[in-house]
Amino acid sequence: MKFKISRSVSTTFNIISSLLLVLLLLALAYNNYRKAQTLILKGAIDNARSIAQQIIVTRDYLSKSVTTEPEKNYNLVPQVASTKIAQRLTQGSNFSVRQISLRYRNPENRPDSFEATQLTSFKNNRPTEFWHVVTKDGKKDFRYLLPMLADQSCLTCHGSYESAPAFVKARFPKGHFSYGYKVGEVIGAISISIPMEGLYKEIGANLRHDILYDSFVLILFLVITGWVIRKAILTPVKTVASHISEVAKTGNFSERMERTTSDEIGELIGSFNELMAELDRKTMQRIESEDRYRNFIEIAQSPIITFMADGKIVISNQKAEKLFGLNKQELLGQSIYDFMEKGQELQQAVEDYFSSGRSDLIGTTTLHKMRDVCGRIIEVEMIISVSQSDQNQMFSAILRTIKNEKKV
């Protein structure tokens, strides 16, 4: 079953524009959200990388420059000092910075499952920085690890037990897994963790602001565009449609519209005016032709009637009106077949003419019995000719009375 939906062009335009507006807003919101996520993630990576590199540089410097001091001041141990420096660097922020190792000495440096997995990966593959956003308990955290490689200065404390300083031997006995590193081996990593919840909330706030701003701009654009389109296109087209409807109702082809532009709408109005002028000219020609034809048949000495294919009489002269006993107003619109004793034969002849282009009753003189308004039978000779009018074929019948019979 098909349902016909009727709505104005203006309503259709508003619906389509609104749908496009919603789709555009969603696309812009999604694009802005993705951009914001990318920027925040890039900022987190850059900050984490910078902090991790500063810690490694600090640790390397202390390993090479501070040699005997750690024996007297434990806070000058490279790992301890760099950790405290990292805490100072990230103080007041939500950054969590740790130095981790699979063979840790300080329990605080013991890696969690995520860090242990990545340290193992660093150990078995070419070590490089690694970052990932992980979800735990419904919360997202940015995790960053930068591997630390052992150099010669690191082996002072992490090489063999025999070569280690006394304060290290005192704390970590022989056989402890923190000994035995070699140059170039992954000794641990700088691990940085950043909660993303606060950053994502900031994205949401910015997104709402952007949506409100974009909505205002797009709605303003839609209103202005709708006004321009309605004024430049819809209103002129509606005016043309109104004129066409008026012409169809009244048949008055003298209507003209003022053309004020040279664009497509102006061309449409120009075409409408040309069409009206042509129809007006043809109507005048048809009226003149019909007037000449009426004048001609009025002076004819025989009854003449013109009828359509369905038998409807459209033109008659006074002789025909007298023959059938009806005035012009009464006769016009009647069917000629109803006035004939065998009207179905003429009707079939008309149908044959349309189907084959010829008929024995058309174009030749034939005898017929007609019946006037009082029922009297009138025998006539009839000759029918065919003419064309307004895309429709018309039939003109010339009648010659042979004799009149009494009413039956």
Secondary structure, DSSP 8 states (H G I E B T S, - for coil): --------HHHHHHHHHHHHHHHHHHHHHHHHHHHHHHHHHHHHHHHHHHHHHHHHHHHHHHHHH-SSHHHH-GGGSHHHHHHHHHHHHTTTSS-EEEEE-TT-SSGGG---HHHHHHHHHHHHS----EEEEEEETTEEEEEEEEEEE--TTTHHHHS-TTTS-HHHHHHS-TT-TT----TTSEEEEEEEEEE-HHHHHHHHHHHHHHHHHHHHHHHHHHHHHHHHHIIIIIHHHHHHHHHHHHHHHH--TT-------SSHHHHHHHHHHHHHHHHHHHHHHHHHHHHHHHHHHHS-SS-EEEE-TT-BEEEE-HHHHHHHT--HHHHTTSBGGGGBTTHHHHHHHHHHHHHHS--TTSSSEEEEEEE-TT--EEEEEEEEEEEEETTEEEEEEEEEEEEE----
